[in-house]
Amino acid sequence: MKRFKATKDFKIKNYPTKINMNAEKAKSGLKDLRKQIAQIQDIMYAHNKYSVLICLQGMDTAGKDSLIREVFKDFNARGVVVHSFKTPTSKELQHDYLWRHYIALPERGKFAVFNRTHYENVLVTRVHPEYLLNENLPKLNDIKSLKPLFWKNRFDQINAFEKHITQNGTIILKFYLNLSKQEQKDRLLRRLEEEDHNWKFSPGDLAERKLWDKYMHCYEEAIKNTSTAYAPWFIIPADDKKTARFIVAKTILEELKKYKDISYPELPEDIEQHINSYRNELNDEE
């Protein structure tokens, strides 16, 4: 999985959108992987010291929703919460841009999946800087006053946010679903042609597609500036959904296995000393 990890000199063009992998083998392999991840989550729940934050980013149609459904299918419902972040509400805009993400962080022992994440604040707002005016930021009265330093500061703020929560027990894994422009076109056409997918289509998808190159630049800058040892980015080939799901699940499993201290808690000594008497008491019930 190392080849999918973003480097400091990250360039999107150096990472594939598709790899040579049998889709059916990826599908069958996913079944085993997700059971293993669910088992680790069960241990984490009992251990109650770590939580896991899975961040998913990608262009429209990249397959985020279906990936969440398939990768976390075997989880106990109590063990995972999915947050889909859309346009900030009026209440959210009364706080700093990280606030709504902070309050959605997973409890100890649980997973949270951010479907679109705090990175929208250095992606969408960078492509559409006029959205920043809704945040009522001090000294930002028009987008003409925006300087490159503004975005550098946001990268630094995000890094500090992620460092803080990792130091307090949250494991962060960030995935960019790397979709080709041609594959996005094919998927948008399917949305138009297949009746059960029509509801997913929005004319806004076409408007954003015209800004593809801008988005690629902003993704490149964001990933390059925020892929750290404590919160790494993984660049996932997303032209084939089954392969993408397998690679994400495989990465999650391999990263979690690095935490050798995650284990079921030991039985308290006073209970362990009397375990046979408790067993006998239950067996002797009439």
C-alpha positions, 0 to 999 in steps of 0.5 A: 500500500506504500505506493498509494501514499502521498509524498511531499513532492506530490503531483496528481499526474504521477498517480494512476486513476486505474491499476491492473487488478481483477475487479472480481478478486477485489470484490471477494477480497474486500469481504475478508478485509472488512470483517477483519477491520470490523473485528479490530473495531470491536476490540477498539470499542472495548479498549476505549482509548483510540478512535479512527477518523476516515476522510474521503475526498474526490470529485463528483461521481468518484464513488464515495457513497458506495465505498462507505456502504461496501467497506463498512458493511460488516461493522456493528452499527454502534461502531461507525458514524458517517458525516456528509458535510454540505454547504455550511448552515447559518449556525455553522457560519457563526463559528470558525470553519473547523468547528462543525468538523470538530464536534463531529469527531468520533468518540473513543472506540468508534470510527467516523467517516467524513464524506467530504471533509474540512478540506472543502475549506481549501478546495471549494472555497479556493476555487470559489473564493467568494464563498469565504465572504459568508464566513464574516472573517475579520479584514476580509471584505472582498476577495481581491484582498486574498493573498497566498498567505491566507491559504498557507495559514489554512494549511497550517491550521488544518495540520495543527488541528489534525496533530492535536486530535492524533495526540489525543487518540484519534487515528486519521487516514485520508483518502483522495479518490483519484478519478479521471476526467473521462471516467467522470464524464461516463458516470455523469452520462450514466446518471442521465441515461439510467432512470434509477440514477437520474436523481443523482444528477445536478446541472451544477455537476457540469458547471464544476466539471468545467473547473476541473483543472482548477480543482486538480491544482487545489487538490495538489496543493492541499495534499502536498501541504497536509500529508503528514506522518500523523495524518497521511493522504492516500491517493486511490485509483478510482476509475474502477470502484471495486478496486478502489474499495479494496485498496481503501479497506486494505490500507485501513487494515494495514494502518490499524495493525501498526497499533500493537497496544490495541487489545481487549482490556484485562479482566479486573483482578477481583473478578478474575479471582472469583470467576469460578464462583460466578460460573457456579452460581449461574450453573446452580440456578434452578 
